[in-house]
């Protein structure tokens, strides 16, 4: 059985070992299995090449959900997938720290309690913010060396 969708919650590339070609090979393989929905991570923000990254993803058919949402229908069912761009796009470098001031505003504008909603975000440490908006299901990146 194949999945209905595949989600990518950022850090498709690593700013220190940048290899967009390999990342796009992975994406093209994933697109052969199911539609791919993507949100950015801090490494995309810090890479200085996000415009190129996003253009390659769009050319591959990926739906980029940075601060936007998509509606999916299956039979009579309907769900929304929300996406938050990584807050490090608001800082000039990784040394500056993370500015999450806009996330709350973006999430408020996207949330709708009348429909089942899935959130894609790169930041598990902001789980309380997501829970406050009563999001039904959340996908975020996992980091084995950092606890939520």
GROMACS elastic network, one bead per residue, 0.5 to 0.9 nm:
[ bonds ]
;  ai    aj funct       b0    kb
    2     5     6  0.88061   500
    2    33     6  0.69158   500
    2    34     6  0.76092   500
    3     6     6  0.69947   500
    3    33     6  0.74174   500
    3    34     6  0.63889   500
    4    33     6  0.85028   500
    4    34     6  0.58417   500
    4    35     6  0.72574   500
    5    33     6  0.83273   500
    5    34     6  0.51210   500
    5    35     6  0.51017   500
    5    36     6  0.59676   500
    5    37     6  0.73705   500
    6    30     6  0.72718   500
    6    31     6  0.82354   500
    6    33     6  0.83138   500
    6    34     6  0.61883   500
    6    35     6  0.61551   500
    6    37     6  0.62783   500
    6    38     6  0.85596   500
    7    35     6  0.85257   500
    7    36     6  0.56654   500
    7    38     6  0.58147   500
    7    39     6  0.83794   500
    7   120     6  0.76301   500
    7   139     6  0.79475   500
    8    11     6  0.84055   500
    8    12     6  0.75354   500
    8    36     6  0.73181   500
    8    37     6  0.62662   500
    8    39     6  0.64671   500
    8    40     6  0.83631   500
    8   120     6  0.79409   500
    8   122     6  0.89333   500
    8   139     6  0.86983   500
    8   140     6  0.84623   500
    8   141     6  0.82966   500
    9    12     6  0.80222   500
    9    37     6  0.84945   500
    9    38     6  0.59430   500
    9    39     6  0.51737   500
    9    40     6  0.64787   500
    9    41     6  0.68052   500
    9    83     6  0.88754   500
    9   120     6  0.60600   500
    9   121     6  0.57564   500
    9   122     6  0.51422   500
    9   123     6  0.87623   500
    9   139     6  0.71460   500
    9   140     6  0.56163   500
    9   141     6  0.56240   500
   10    13     6  0.81137   500
   10    38     6  0.70200   500
   10    39     6  0.54543   500
   10    42     6  0.72963   500
   10    43     6  0.77268   500
   10    44     6  0.73653   500
   10    85     6  0.87692   500
   10    86     6  0.79575   500
   10   121     6  0.77248   500
   10   122     6  0.56418   500
   10   140     6  0.83826   500
   10   141     6  0.70970   500
   11    14     6  0.62835   500
   11    15     6  0.87148   500
   11    39     6  0.89951   500
   11    40     6  0.67820   500
   11    42     6  0.66013   500
   11    43     6  0.53408   500
   11    44     6  0.62249   500
   11   122     6  0.81140   500
   11   141     6  0.83963   500
   12    20     6  0.82189   500
   12    23     6  0.62687   500
   12    24     6  0.89501   500
   12    40     6  0.80034   500
   12    41     6  0.77011   500
   12    43     6  0.79157   500
   12    44     6  0.74762   500
   13    16     6  0.87967   500
   13    17     6  0.77458   500
   13    18     6  0.59687   500
   13    19     6  0.64532   500
   13    20     6  0.63744   500
   13    22     6  0.88555   500
   13    23     6  0.65882   500
   13    41     6  0.89064   500
   13    43     6  0.64916   500
   13    44     6  0.66254   500
   13    47     6  0.84135   500
   14    17     6  0.53440   500
   14    18     6  0.52735   500
   14    19     6  0.75092   500
   14    20     6  0.89463   500
   14    43     6  0.55486   500
   14    44     6  0.75373   500
   14    47     6  0.77502   500
   15    18     6  0.51788   500
   15    19     6  0.86630   500
   15    42     6  0.89226   500
   15    43     6  0.52864   500
   15    44     6  0.70649   500
   15    45     6  0.87757   500
   15    46     6  0.64641   500
   15    48     6  0.85595   500
   16    43     6  0.85497   500
   16    47     6  0.82362   500
   18    21     6  0.89999   500
   18    47     6  0.78878   500
   19    22     6  0.57633   500
   19    23     6  0.66393   500
   19    24     6  0.89982   500
   20    24     6  0.61528   500
   20    25     6  0.86541   500
   20    53     6  0.72523   500
   20    56     6  0.88500   500
   21    24     6  0.52421   500
   21    25     6  0.63412   500
   21    26     6  0.88298   500
   22    25     6  0.50455   500
   22    26     6  0.64049   500
   22    27     6  0.87239   500
   23    26     6  0.51625   500
   23    27     6  0.62692   500
   23    28     6  0.87188   500
   24    28     6  0.59656   500
   24    29     6  0.84162   500
   24    53     6  0.89994   500
   24    56     6  0.73833   500
   24    57     6  0.72810   500
   24    60     6  0.78760   500
   25    28     6  0.52173   500
   25    29     6  0.62666   500
   25    30     6  0.86665   500
   26    29     6  0.51649   500
   26    30     6  0.61855   500
   26    31     6  0.86642   500
   27    31     6  0.60728   500
   27    32     6  0.87356   500
   27    36     6  0.78408   500
   27    57     6  0.76878   500
   27    60     6  0.73957   500
   27    62     6  0.79942   500
   28    31     6  0.50657   500
   28    32     6  0.65464   500
   28    57     6  0.89860   500
   28    60     6  0.63384   500
   28    61     6  0.85665   500
   29    32     6  0.53200   500
   29    33     6  0.70219   500
   30    33     6  0.52629   500
   30    34     6  0.64418   500
   30    35     6  0.77213   500
   30    36     6  0.70334   500
   31    34     6  0.52646   500
   31    35     6  0.55265   500
   31    36     6  0.60824   500
   31    60     6  0.76941   500
   31    61     6  0.74475   500
   31    62     6  0.75786   500
   32    35     6  0.79557   500
   33    36     6  0.89390   500
   35    61     6  0.78892   500
   35    62     6  0.69852   500
   35    63     6  0.79080   500
   36    61     6  0.77632   500
   36    62     6  0.51840   500
   36    63     6  0.62690   500
   36    64     6  0.85588   500
   37    62     6  0.60060   500
   37    64     6  0.60000   500
   37    65     6  0.67967   500
   37    81     6  0.84240   500
   37    83     6  0.87475   500
   37   120     6  0.85228   500
   38    57     6  0.87917   500
   38    62     6  0.69551   500
   38    63     6  0.61956   500
   38    65     6  0.58923   500
   38    66     6  0.77152   500
   38    83     6  0.76876   500
   38   120     6  0.76185   500
   39    63     6  0.88398   500
   39    64     6  0.59690   500
   39    65     6  0.54848   500
   39    66     6  0.52949   500
   39    67     6  0.85056   500
   39    83     6  0.59399   500
   39    84     6  0.64342   500
   39    85     6  0.58278   500
   39    86     6  0.75833   500
   39   120     6  0.65241   500
   39   121     6  0.64933   500
   39   122     6  0.72170   500
   40    43     6  0.81295   500
   40    44     6  0.61541   500
   40    45     6  0.74328   500
   40    50     6  0.87927   500
   40    64     6  0.82407   500
   40    65     6  0.84397   500
   40    66     6  0.66928   500
   40    83     6  0.88975   500
   40    84     6  0.78107   500
   40    85     6  0.53391   500
   40    86     6  0.55528   500
   40   121     6  0.79428   500
   40   122     6  0.69664   500
   41    44     6  0.54906   500
   41    45     6  0.65601   500
   41    46     6  0.88970   500
   41    85     6  0.71496   500
   41    86     6  0.50547   500
   41    87     6  0.82969   500
   41    88     6  0.78640   500
   41    89     6  0.88852   500
   41   121     6  0.81304   500
   41   122     6  0.54732   500
   41   123     6  0.82032   500
   41   141     6  0.87304   500
   42    46     6  0.60900   500
   42    47     6  0.84425   500
   42    86     6  0.58836   500
   42    87     6  0.75244   500
   42    88     6  0.55329   500
   42    89     6  0.74696   500
   42    94     6  0.81874   500
   42   122     6  0.78744   500
   43    46     6  0.50275   500
   43    47     6  0.58197   500
   43    88     6  0.86716   500
   44    47     6  0.51460   500
   44    48     6  0.73631   500
   44    49     6  0.71902   500
   44    50     6  0.57177   500
   44    53     6  0.78237   500
   44    86     6  0.85797   500
   44    88     6  0.89993   500
   44    89     6  0.85799   500
   45    48     6  0.64892   500
   45    49     6  0.78904   500
   45    50     6  0.64856   500
   45    86     6  0.73125   500
   45    87     6  0.85255   500
   45    88     6  0.59499   500
   45    89     6  0.51246   500
   45    90     6  0.86916   500
   45    91     6  0.86964   500
   45    92     6  0.89671   500
   45    93     6  0.84519   500
   46    49     6  0.81448   500
   46    50     6  0.84904   500
   46    88     6  0.74875   500
   46    89     6  0.76866   500
   46    91     6  0.89309   500
   46    92     6  0.80004   500
   46    93     6  0.61993   500
   46    94     6  0.67233   500
   47    50     6  0.67763   500
   48    51     6  0.83116   500
   49    52     6  0.55302   500
   49    53     6  0.62830   500
   49    54     6  0.87588   500
   50    54     6  0.58957   500
   50    55     6  0.83246   500
   51    54     6  0.52833   500
   51    55     6  0.61075   500
   51    56     6  0.86779   500
   52    55     6  0.50819   500
   52    56     6  0.62130   500
   52    57     6  0.86288   500
   53    56     6  0.52644   500
   53    57     6  0.62545   500
   53    58     6  0.86805   500
   54    58     6  0.60470   500
   54    59     6  0.84728   500
   54    62     6  0.89479   500
   54    64     6  0.76184   500
   55    58     6  0.51208   500
   55    59     6  0.60804   500
   55    60     6  0.86217   500
   56    59     6  0.50284   500
   56    60     6  0.62772   500
   56    61     6  0.88338   500
   56    62     6  0.88576   500
   57    60     6  0.50964   500
   57    61     6  0.65016   500
   57    62     6  0.53294   500
   57    63     6  0.78621   500
   57    64     6  0.77716   500
   58    61     6  0.50425   500
   58    62     6  0.51770   500
   58    63     6  0.67284   500
   58    64     6  0.73495   500
   59    62     6  0.74471   500
   63    70     6  0.85076   500
   64    68     6  0.83654   500
   64    83     6  0.80584   500
   65    68     6  0.50798   500
   65    69     6  0.58884   500
   65    70     6  0.74915   500
   65    81     6  0.81037   500
   65    82     6  0.66674   500
   65    84     6  0.68920   500
   65    85     6  0.75963   500
   65   120     6  0.80916   500
   66    69     6  0.81448   500
   66    82     6  0.83095   500
   66    83     6  0.51075   500
   66    86     6  0.79067   500
   66   120     6  0.89459   500
   66   121     6  0.88633   500
   67    82     6  0.74171   500
   67    83     6  0.53083   500
   67    85     6  0.56199   500
   67   103     6  0.84598   500
   67   106     6  0.61795   500
   67   107     6  0.77878   500
   67   110     6  0.79155   500
   68    81     6  0.85695   500
   68    82     6  0.60157   500
   68    83     6  0.56043   500
   68    84     6  0.71184   500
   68    85     6  0.88174   500
   68   106     6  0.82642   500
   68   110     6  0.69045   500
   69    80     6  0.65558   500
   69    81     6  0.54027   500
   69    83     6  0.60141   500
   69    84     6  0.89855   500
   69   110     6  0.69402   500
   69   119     6  0.89040   500
   70    79     6  0.84844   500
   70    80     6  0.55920   500
   70    81     6  0.52934   500
   70    82     6  0.66735   500
   70    83     6  0.87105   500
   71    78     6  0.69474   500
   71    79     6  0.58459   500
   71    81     6  0.64133   500
   71    82     6  0.88815   500
   72    77     6  0.82360   500
   72    78     6  0.56623   500
   72    79     6  0.53498   500
   72    80     6  0.60685   500
   72    81     6  0.76679   500
   73    76     6  0.70232   500
   73    77     6  0.56238   500
   73    79     6  0.66533   500
   73    80     6  0.88500   500
   74    77     6  0.51714   500
   74    78     6  0.64900   500
   74    79     6  0.86781   500
   75    78     6  0.82168   500
   78   115     6  0.72640   500
   78   116     6  0.73709   500
   79   115     6  0.62198   500
   79   116     6  0.50434   500
   79   117     6  0.57742   500
   79   118     6  0.75383   500
   80   112     6  0.89990   500
   80   115     6  0.70823   500
   80   116     6  0.63879   500
   80   118     6  0.61874   500
   80   119     6  0.84359   500
   81   116     6  0.87709   500
   81   117     6  0.58111   500
   81   119     6  0.58033   500
   81   120     6  0.72628   500
   82   107     6  0.82503   500
   82   110     6  0.67719   500
   82   111     6  0.78843   500
   82   117     6  0.69729   500
   82   118     6  0.60132   500
   82   120     6  0.60539   500
   82   121     6  0.85526   500
   83   107     6  0.85019   500
   83   110     6  0.86287   500
   83   118     6  0.85582   500
   83   119     6  0.58155   500
   83   121     6  0.61180   500
   84    87     6  0.83628   500
   84   103     6  0.69678   500
   84   106     6  0.73472   500
   84   107     6  0.73879   500
   84   119     6  0.78417   500
   84   120     6  0.64969   500
   84   121     6  0.53543   500
   84   122     6  0.78005   500
   85    88     6  0.85178   500
   85    89     6  0.77057   500
   85   103     6  0.81168   500
   85   120     6  0.89980   500
   85   121     6  0.71182   500
   85   122     6  0.78134   500
   86    89     6  0.61513   500
   86    90     6  0.84198   500
   86   100     6  0.84128   500
   86   103     6  0.85109   500
   86   121     6  0.73359   500
   86   122     6  0.62951   500
   86   123     6  0.75181   500
   87    90     6  0.57165   500
   87    91     6  0.76535   500
   87    98     6  0.62147   500
   87    99     6  0.56485   500
   87   100     6  0.52014   500
   87   101     6  0.79802   500
   87   102     6  0.74890   500
   87   103     6  0.70633   500
   87   123     6  0.87193   500
   88    91     6  0.52121   500
   88    92     6  0.78400   500
   88    93     6  0.77232   500
   88    94     6  0.74596   500
   88    96     6  0.89277   500
   88    97     6  0.76815   500
   88    98     6  0.54614   500
   88    99     6  0.64695   500
   88   100     6  0.79505   500
   89    92     6  0.74839   500
   89    93     6  0.87342   500
   89    98     6  0.88223   500
   89    99     6  0.85627   500
   90    98     6  0.78127   500
   90    99     6  0.62691   500
   90   100     6  0.82221   500
   90   102     6  0.86943   500
   91    94     6  0.74386   500
   91    95     6  0.87842   500
   91    96     6  0.62289   500
   91    97     6  0.71964   500
   91    98     6  0.67734   500
   91    99     6  0.66829   500
   92    95     6  0.82228   500
   92    96     6  0.67356   500
   93    96     6  0.56103   500
   93    97     6  0.76770   500
   94    97     6  0.58344   500
   94    98     6  0.77119   500
   95    98     6  0.88985   500
   96    99     6  0.86367   500
   99   102     6  0.78196   500
   99   103     6  0.88884   500
  100   103     6  0.54960   500
  100   104     6  0.76422   500
  100   126     6  0.87993   500
  101   104     6  0.65581   500
  101   105     6  0.76627   500
  102   105     6  0.52657   500
  102   106     6  0.61902   500
  102   107     6  0.86035   500
  103   106     6  0.51174   500
  103   107     6  0.59841   500
  103   108     6  0.84539   500
  103   129     6  0.87347   500
  104   107     6  0.51936   500
  104   108     6  0.60968   500
  104   109     6  0.86850   500
  104   129     6  0.70734   500
  104   130     6  0.85455   500
  105   108     6  0.52090   500
  105   109     6  0.63938   500
  105   110     6  0.88478   500
  106   109     6  0.52009   500
  106   110     6  0.63433   500
  106   111     6  0.87683   500
  107   110     6  0.50781   500
  107   111     6  0.59653   500
  107   129     6  0.87811   500
  107   130     6  0.78369   500
  107   133     6  0.76378   500
  108   111     6  0.55144   500
  108   112     6  0.85438   500
  108   133     6  0.72254   500
  109   112     6  0.84244   500
  111   115     6  0.89951   500
  111   117     6  0.76280   500
  111   133     6  0.68185   500
  111   134     6  0.82569   500
  111   135     6  0.74209   500
  112   115     6  0.61987   500
  112   116     6  0.82295   500
  112   117     6  0.76354   500
  112   133     6  0.87586   500
  112   134     6  0.89783   500
  112   135     6  0.86889   500
  113   116     6  0.73077   500
  113   117     6  0.80179   500
  113   133     6  0.85039   500
  113   134     6  0.73651   500
  113   135     6  0.80650   500
  116   135     6  0.79358   500
  116   136     6  0.61599   500
  116   137     6  0.83662   500
  117   134     6  0.89077   500
  117   135     6  0.58927   500
  117   136     6  0.54115   500
  117   137     6  0.65906   500
  117   138     6  0.86018   500
  118   135     6  0.66107   500
  118   136     6  0.60202   500
  118   138     6  0.56440   500
  118   139     6  0.75370   500
  119   130     6  0.82042   500
  119   135     6  0.68270   500
  119   136     6  0.79692   500
  119   137     6  0.62869   500
  119   139     6  0.61282   500
  119   140     6  0.81915   500
  120   137     6  0.89019   500
  120   138     6  0.61379   500
  120   139     6  0.50376   500
  120   140     6  0.59344   500
  120   141     6  0.89450   500
  121   124     6  0.74856   500
  121   138     6  0.76536   500
  121   139     6  0.64438   500
  121   141     6  0.73714   500
  122   139     6  0.81346   500
  122   141     6  0.52220   500
  122   142     6  0.85161   500
  123   126     6  0.58278   500
  123   127     6  0.76757   500
  123   140     6  0.61427   500
  123   141     6  0.67420   500
  123   142     6  0.87756   500
  124   127     6  0.54428   500
  124   139     6  0.85511   500
  124   140     6  0.57668   500
  124   141     6  0.67541   500
  124   142     6  0.74359   500
  124   143     6  0.88605   500
  124   147     6  0.88829   500
  124   148     6  0.61337   500
  125   128     6  0.79039   500
  125   147     6  0.81676   500
  125   148     6  0.52438   500
  126   129     6  0.54599   500
  126   130     6  0.67532   500
  126   131     6  0.89596   500
  126   148     6  0.84615   500
  127   130     6  0.51347   500
  127   131     6  0.61510   500
  127   132     6  0.86370   500
  127   138     6  0.86623   500
  127   148     6  0.79637   500
  128   131     6  0.50326   500
  128   132     6  0.61377   500
  128   133     6  0.88862   500
  129   132     6  0.52418   500
  129   133     6  0.68712   500
  130   133     6  0.54137   500
  130   134     6  0.68391   500
  130   135     6  0.61868   500
  130   138     6  0.79796   500
  131   134     6  0.50868   500
  131   135     6  0.60445   500
  131   136     6  0.85212   500
  132   135     6  0.78501   500
  134   137     6  0.89833   500
  135   138     6  0.69949   500
  142   146     6  0.84155   500
  143   146     6  0.55684   500
  143   147     6  0.76421   500
  143   148     6  0.89732   500
  144   147     6  0.74738   500
